[in-house]
């Protein structure tokens, strides 16, 4: 299934049947809504202010029709299958139950897009090890691969020479490394899962009014991620 076919599928057919009442009526009114995935095994409710910053940047920089509310959906709930973009993060164990595993695999294989961020910024931490183990179990060993610096996600809206560094890396946090890469899983030659140990979620977790004090808006790469998710 191509991305365009997935987006058409979201607003009709089976996807439409998954939405009931107001949610079903509202979904086609937006090009984008931020969906955070709630999973049973870990602390999914991290970086609480990050979604509002990404949403604000999408409104500021793009012409997308953006829902200004964050949507929290259980990974085990089939309603997550209709989201144009999903976010999953945490510090602790990632161990999907059977319903979570089924939905995650179906969503990614069907053309959905998931951005997964390790809030520990630690490639040897519990979140990283357990999440990567889950991905190997679902998609096969070696499915997670480093993205090349010329990957289209770095040019989907703004232009980057690779993944921007975060203050947590530069100031020595977690594994005290600056990761010069992010990883992903491609299905049919298209990136459907983006995985970061750089802790972008915490980097973008601040009161939106403080953005004016930044020399450069650090959420611009978040805009790239969303635009890639919607258009690639």
Secondary structure, DSSP 8 states (H G I E B T S, - for coil): --HHHHHHHHTSHHHHHH--HHHHHHHTT-SEEEEEEE-SSS-----TTHHHHHHHHHHHH----EEEEEEEEETTSGGGGG-S-EEEEESS-----HHHHHHHHHHHHTT--EEEEETT--TTSHHHHHHHHHHHHHH-TT-SEE--TT-GGGGSSS--SS----HHHHTT-TT-------EEEEETTEEEEEEESS-HHHHT-S-GGGGGG-SS-TTHHHHHHHHHHHH-
